[in-house]
Amino acid sequence: MSIPKLLSRSILILLSLAFITSCTQPQTLGMNPFWPSLSNLWGGDKDLERTQAAMNNAETDKAQSSNPFLTGLTDKEIRHLKREAWSIYGTFWSGVASRSRYVRQPLLETLEASGAPSELQMVPVVESSYDPYVVSSVGATGLWQLMPETADDMHVKSDANFDGRRDIRSSTKAAAKYLTLQHQRFGNWPMAFAAYHLGPNAVQRRLDRRPWQPEDGLKAMPLPPITKTYIRHIIGLIALHEQGKITFPEPFATQTMTLHIPVDIAQLQKATELPKNQIFRLNPKLKLNQYFNAKSKSIQLRISQVRVKKLQQHIPSKPVDYMTIKVAKGESIGRIGKRFRTSPLKIMSANPGIHMRPKAGTKLRIPVKLLQHVDPQDNPMVKPYLAPIVDIALNQ
């Protein structure tokens, strides 16, 4: 072989070796750690599966619920809120659910009529455990725990016969309007709840010093610890209810009836064999056990639908000038006269032929003019006591 040909072949071999060597060197130019290597493109590589899982987990932590009450919160924070709410309210949820059956029908109807979200039904769980007769240590009462001055500001009216703060429709309408306005003002539900608990001006002052958005997390809210706990519990309950972890039973179906005054509710419950205090559970707005001297000639009460027909048999269809009572066992006309602060003679004159010691079960007519002197008894379910479960929950 000639020298030129030998040189040419040597050069060609050297070039080939250089090319092969360069192709086997690792490539490190700008590789994203989430990008798969070329070999992964052909499938079956476990590194690709691990990489994809890492990307999915990263997205999950940033995920946001479509529920407006959970907007901005991560899935991790929502899970924590649910655990916290369940640890507090799960132990006595059955009691909350049982009490809700008496009042939840008008509450939901009022929320819907007000254009407010149904999720607000969870607020009374934290406020009152769904007991409209709860009275707090500072005097707030009703499902929504309204103070007297707050109720006045919200146009929730009370008088000698009815307490508007315990009126389910009136108090719910006011609370829904207030919360909706605070949501419009602050732009999110956590701060709307804060305003309901702490007051909007106090919330605004704190936000002016340290702005906050839901994306910052509930722990970062510039609020007192008790208010932050209050907010976490409400939102946690909303999340649990959305998940189906906690549920309400169907509320009792009721019908609103008009009862003409005078009416003795205690006697009416006995005559119609209603469960004890059922009328007062369905109508917590009542202040009195008897309505003899009310300015209005009638009152409207919610009555269980299954009891309506029986109740109609014991109430007059039009106003009357007397009230009918039944004589109790061993009761004399003299004792009845003391009960109604009148003389036995006046009772006997209103009931010709009656004896001084009538038989038990005898019906007597008591004229309205005699009832004017009677001091009615209070609603038997009204009593000043604290709400220890709620207070303990808020101080966790």
Secondary structure as UniProt FT lines:
FT   HELIX           3..23
FT   TURN            33..34
FT   HELIX           38..42
FT   HELIX           46..62
FT   HELIX           68..70
FT   TURN            71..72
FT   HELIX           75..89
FT   HELIX           90..92
FT   HELIX           93..113
FT   TURN            114..115
FT   HELIX           118..122
FT   HELIX           123..128
FT   TURN            129..130
FT   TURN            132..133
FT   TURN            137..138
FT   TURN            142..145
FT   HELIX           148..153
FT   TURN            154..155
FT   TURN            164..166
FT   HELIX           168..186
FT   HELIX           189..198
FT   HELIX           200..209
FT   HELIX           214..216
FT   HELIX           218..220
FT   HELIX           225..243
FT   STRAND          254..260
FT   STRAND          263..264
FT   HELIX           265..271
FT   TURN            272..273
FT   TURN            276..277
FT   HELIX           278..282
FT   TURN            284..285
FT   STRAND          290..291
FT   STRAND          298..304
FT   HELIX           305..307
FT   HELIX           308..312
FT   TURN            313..314
FT   STRAND          322..326
FT   TURN            329..330
FT   HELIX           333..339
FT   TURN            340..341
FT   HELIX           344..350
FT   TURN            352..353
FT   TURN            360..361
FT   STRAND          363..367
FT   HELIX           368..371
FT   TURN            372..373
FT   TURN            380..381
FT   HELIX           388..394
//
